[in-house]
Amino acid sequence: MVVLVLAVASVVVLVAGGVDATPSLIAYSRIGSLGGVGYYASQPVPGVPPGLLVRVFLINGSVVEPVRAFIDIYANAPNGIVHVSMGYSSILIVPFSNSNWQYVLGKWASLGIPFSDYETSMLIFITYVKSNESWILPLVIPYNVAWAIENSRYIVVNAFINVNELRPNKVVPVKLNSTVTDPQVFGTYYNYTIYNCSLSGPQPPTSLYMYQPTSTCIGINGSLPIA
Protein backbone atom coordinates (compact mmCIF):
# COMPACT_ATOMS: atom_id res chain seq x y z
CA MET A 1 0.00 0.00 0.00
CA VAL A 2 2.86 2.37 0.80
CA VAL A 3 4.40 1.76 -2.63
CA LEU A 4 1.09 2.34 -4.43
CA VAL A 5 0.41 5.56 -2.53
CA LEU A 6 3.92 6.79 -3.30
CA ALA A 7 3.49 6.03 -7.00
CA VAL A 8 0.25 8.02 -7.16
CA ALA A 9 1.68 10.86 -5.09
CA SER A 10 4.68 10.99 -7.40
CA VAL A 11 2.50 11.84 -10.37
CA VAL A 12 0.77 14.56 -8.34
CA VAL A 13 4.11 16.07 -7.35
CA LEU A 14 5.21 16.12 -10.96
CA VAL A 15 2.04 17.98 -11.96
CA ALA A 16 2.43 20.45 -9.11
CA GLY A 17 6.07 21.12 -9.86
CA GLY A 18 5.50 24.38 -11.65
CA VAL A 19 5.04 23.08 -15.20
CA ASP A 20 2.68 25.26 -17.22
CA ALA A 21 0.93 22.32 -18.86
CA THR A 22 -0.02 19.03 -17.24
CA PRO A 23 2.62 16.39 -18.13
CA SER A 24 1.35 13.92 -20.70
CA LEU A 25 1.65 10.51 -19.02
CA ILE A 26 1.28 7.87 -21.71
CA ALA A 27 1.99 4.79 -19.58
CA TYR A 28 2.85 3.79 -16.02
CA SER A 29 4.03 0.33 -14.96
CA ARG A 30 4.70 -1.19 -11.56
CA ILE A 31 7.94 -3.15 -11.15
CA GLY A 32 6.65 -5.52 -8.51
CA SER A 33 7.36 -4.04 -5.08
CA LEU A 34 10.65 -2.53 -6.30
CA GLY A 35 9.27 0.59 -7.96
CA GLY A 36 7.49 1.96 -10.96
CA VAL A 37 8.21 3.66 -14.27
CA GLY A 38 6.26 6.41 -16.01
CA TYR A 39 6.61 7.34 -19.68
CA TYR A 40 5.80 10.95 -20.57
CA ALA A 41 5.32 12.63 -23.94
CA SER A 42 5.91 16.09 -22.44
CA GLN A 43 8.27 17.44 -19.80
CA PRO A 44 7.17 16.17 -16.35
CA VAL A 45 9.74 18.10 -14.28
CA PRO A 46 11.09 21.61 -15.02
CA GLY A 47 14.57 21.58 -16.49
CA VAL A 48 14.67 17.84 -17.16
CA PRO A 49 15.62 17.00 -20.78
CA PRO A 50 14.24 14.02 -22.73
CA GLY A 51 15.78 10.88 -21.31
CA LEU A 52 15.83 9.14 -17.96
CA LEU A 53 15.12 10.45 -14.45
CA VAL A 54 15.73 8.02 -11.57
CA ARG A 55 14.51 8.82 -8.06
CA VAL A 56 15.33 6.65 -5.03
CA PHE A 57 13.09 6.32 -1.97
CA LEU A 58 13.74 4.49 1.28
CA ILE A 59 10.83 2.61 2.87
CA ASN A 60 11.30 1.80 6.53
CA GLY A 61 8.06 0.78 8.19
CA SER A 62 5.55 3.58 7.50
CA VAL A 63 8.30 6.11 6.71
CA VAL A 64 8.92 6.88 3.03
CA GLU A 65 11.64 9.40 2.17
CA PRO A 66 14.15 10.23 -0.59
CA VAL A 67 17.55 8.70 0.08
CA ARG A 68 20.97 8.94 -1.53
CA ALA A 69 22.22 5.75 -3.15
CA PHE A 70 24.63 4.59 -5.84
CA ILE A 71 22.68 4.62 -9.12
CA ASP A 72 24.28 2.83 -12.05
CA ILE A 73 22.79 2.78 -15.56
CA TYR A 74 23.52 0.32 -18.37
CA ALA A 75 21.87 0.22 -21.80
CA ASN A 76 21.38 -2.88 -23.87
CA ALA A 77 23.07 -2.80 -27.27
CA PRO A 78 22.68 -5.39 -30.06
CA ASN A 79 25.83 -7.22 -28.97
CA GLY A 80 25.97 -6.59 -25.22
CA ILE A 81 25.50 -3.90 -22.58
CA VAL A 82 27.16 -0.50 -22.34
CA HIS A 83 27.73 1.51 -19.19
CA VAL A 84 25.89 4.83 -19.59
CA SER A 85 26.11 6.76 -16.33
CA MET A 86 26.41 6.52 -12.57
CA GLY A 87 26.12 8.77 -9.55
CA TYR A 88 25.59 8.94 -5.81
CA SER A 89 22.37 10.82 -5.16
CA SER A 90 18.64 10.49 -4.55
CA ILE A 91 18.10 11.67 -8.14
CA LEU A 92 20.01 10.90 -11.31
CA ILE A 93 19.21 12.51 -14.68
CA VAL A 94 20.58 10.91 -17.84
CA PRO A 95 19.49 12.66 -21.07
CA PHE A 96 19.33 10.78 -24.36
CA SER A 97 22.09 13.13 -25.52
CA ASN A 98 24.54 11.39 -23.16
CA SER A 99 27.54 10.32 -25.27
CA ASN A 100 27.46 6.72 -24.03
CA TRP A 101 23.76 6.47 -24.79
CA GLN A 102 24.38 7.94 -28.23
CA TYR A 103 26.97 5.20 -28.80
CA VAL A 104 24.33 2.57 -27.99
CA LEU A 105 21.79 4.23 -30.30
CA GLY A 106 24.35 4.22 -33.09
CA LYS A 107 24.74 0.46 -32.68
CA TRP A 108 20.97 -0.01 -32.99
CA ALA A 109 20.85 2.35 -35.99
CA SER A 110 23.53 0.29 -37.75
CA LEU A 111 21.11 -2.66 -37.94
CA GLY A 112 18.98 -0.81 -40.47
CA ILE A 113 15.73 -1.89 -38.76
CA PRO A 114 12.89 0.66 -38.35
CA PHE A 115 13.15 1.89 -34.77
CA SER A 116 9.41 1.77 -34.13
CA ASP A 117 9.37 -1.99 -34.78
CA TYR A 118 11.11 -3.03 -31.58
CA GLU A 119 11.95 -2.09 -28.01
CA THR A 120 15.08 -2.56 -25.99
CA SER A 121 15.80 -1.97 -22.32
CA MET A 122 18.15 -0.40 -19.82
CA LEU A 123 19.47 -1.94 -16.62
CA ILE A 124 19.49 0.08 -13.41
CA PHE A 125 21.41 -1.10 -10.37
CA ILE A 126 20.77 0.83 -7.16
CA THR A 127 22.86 0.22 -4.05
CA TYR A 128 21.95 1.83 -0.76
CA VAL A 129 24.70 1.70 1.88
CA LYS A 130 24.30 2.35 5.58
CA SER A 131 26.97 1.50 8.14
CA ASN A 132 28.21 -2.01 7.27
CA GLU A 133 25.14 -3.09 5.30
CA SER A 134 23.96 -2.52 1.75
CA TRP A 135 20.75 -3.14 -0.16
CA ILE A 136 20.93 -3.85 -3.90
CA LEU A 137 18.02 -3.13 -6.23
CA PRO A 138 18.21 -4.34 -9.87
CA LEU A 139 15.65 -2.89 -12.32
CA VAL A 140 14.97 -3.57 -16.00
CA ILE A 141 13.32 -0.63 -17.79
CA PRO A 142 12.02 -1.13 -21.37
CA TYR A 143 11.99 1.71 -23.87
CA ASN A 144 11.65 2.24 -27.61
CA VAL A 145 14.80 3.16 -29.52
CA ALA A 146 12.81 5.68 -31.59
CA TRP A 147 12.09 7.68 -28.41
CA ALA A 148 15.80 8.11 -27.79
CA ILE A 149 16.63 8.87 -31.41
CA GLU A 150 13.87 11.49 -31.64
CA ASN A 151 14.27 12.85 -28.07
CA SER A 152 10.52 12.44 -27.69
CA ARG A 153 10.01 10.78 -24.32
CA TYR A 154 10.72 11.37 -20.64
CA ILE A 155 11.18 8.23 -18.55
CA VAL A 156 10.70 8.64 -14.79
CA VAL A 157 11.72 5.71 -12.60
CA ASN A 158 10.80 5.60 -8.91
CA ALA A 159 12.90 3.00 -7.07
CA PHE A 160 11.78 1.78 -3.64
CA ILE A 161 14.35 0.37 -1.23
CA ASN A 162 12.28 -1.41 1.40
CA VAL A 163 14.70 -2.30 4.19
CA ASN A 164 11.96 -4.39 5.82
CA GLU A 165 11.70 -6.72 2.82
CA LEU A 166 15.05 -6.66 1.00
CA ARG A 167 17.87 -8.73 2.48
CA PRO A 168 21.02 -6.64 3.11
CA ASN A 169 24.58 -7.53 2.10
CA LYS A 170 27.52 -6.91 4.39
CA VAL A 171 30.04 -4.16 3.62
CA VAL A 172 33.46 -4.18 5.28
CA PRO A 173 35.76 -1.16 4.68
CA VAL A 174 38.78 -1.71 2.46
CA LYS A 175 41.63 0.74 1.89
CA LEU A 176 42.95 0.85 -1.67
CA ASN A 177 46.49 1.69 -2.64
CA SER A 178 46.45 5.33 -3.78
CA THR A 179 48.84 4.50 -6.62
CA VAL A 180 46.49 1.95 -8.19
CA THR A 181 45.06 3.00 -11.56
CA ASP A 182 42.49 0.96 -13.42
CA PRO A 183 40.33 1.89 -16.42
CA GLN A 184 37.37 0.12 -14.84
CA VAL A 185 37.34 2.34 -11.76
CA PHE A 186 34.37 4.68 -12.16
CA GLY A 187 35.33 7.12 -9.43
CA THR A 188 35.36 7.87 -5.71
CA TYR A 189 32.25 9.13 -3.93
CA TYR A 190 32.29 10.03 -0.24
CA ASN A 191 35.41 7.85 0.30
CA TYR A 192 33.84 4.88 -1.50
CA THR A 193 35.57 3.62 -4.64
CA ILE A 194 33.24 2.26 -7.33
CA TYR A 195 34.49 -0.22 -9.89
CA ASN A 196 33.16 -2.68 -12.44
CA CYS A 197 33.92 -5.96 -10.72
CA SER A 198 32.69 -8.01 -13.69
CA LEU A 199 35.78 -6.88 -15.59
CA SER A 200 39.07 -5.95 -13.91
CA GLY A 201 38.44 -3.87 -10.84
CA PRO A 202 41.18 -3.23 -8.26
CA GLN A 203 41.97 -6.14 -6.00
CA PRO A 204 42.55 -5.35 -2.30
CA PRO A 205 45.13 -7.28 -0.25
CA THR A 206 43.98 -10.80 0.59
CA SER A 207 44.35 -10.07 4.30
CA LEU A 208 41.43 -7.62 4.15
CA TYR A 209 37.77 -8.17 3.50
CA MET A 210 35.94 -6.74 0.52
CA TYR A 211 32.38 -6.07 -0.47
CA GLN A 212 31.07 -8.96 -2.58
CA PRO A 213 27.86 -8.10 -4.45
CA THR A 214 25.51 -11.00 -5.13
CA SER A 215 23.14 -9.63 -7.77
CA THR A 216 25.03 -6.92 -9.60
CA CYS A 217 28.36 -6.37 -11.30
CA ILE A 218 29.19 -3.18 -9.40
CA GLY A 219 31.65 -3.40 -6.52
CA ILE A 220 31.94 -0.88 -3.72
CA ASN A 221 35.00 -0.43 -1.54
CA GLY A 222 34.70 2.04 1.29
CA SER A 223 36.46 3.58 4.24
CA LEU A 224 33.60 5.43 5.92
CA PRO A 225 29.96 4.44 6.63
CA ILE A 226 27.25 6.34 4.79
CA ALA A 227 24.06 7.19 6.62
Buried (B, 14 or more C-beta within 10 A) or exposed (E): EBBEEBBEEBBEEBBEBEBEEEBEBEEBEEBEEBBBBBBBBBBBBEEBBBBBBBBBBBBEEEEBEEBBBBBBBBBBBEEEBBBBBBBBBBBBBBBBEBEBBBEBBEBBEEEEEEBEEEEBBBBBBBBBBBEBBBBBBEBEBEBBBBBBBEEEBBBBBBBBBBBEEBEBBEBEBBEBEEEEEBEBBBEBBEEBBBBBBEEEBBEBEEEEEBBEBEEBBBBBBBEEBBE
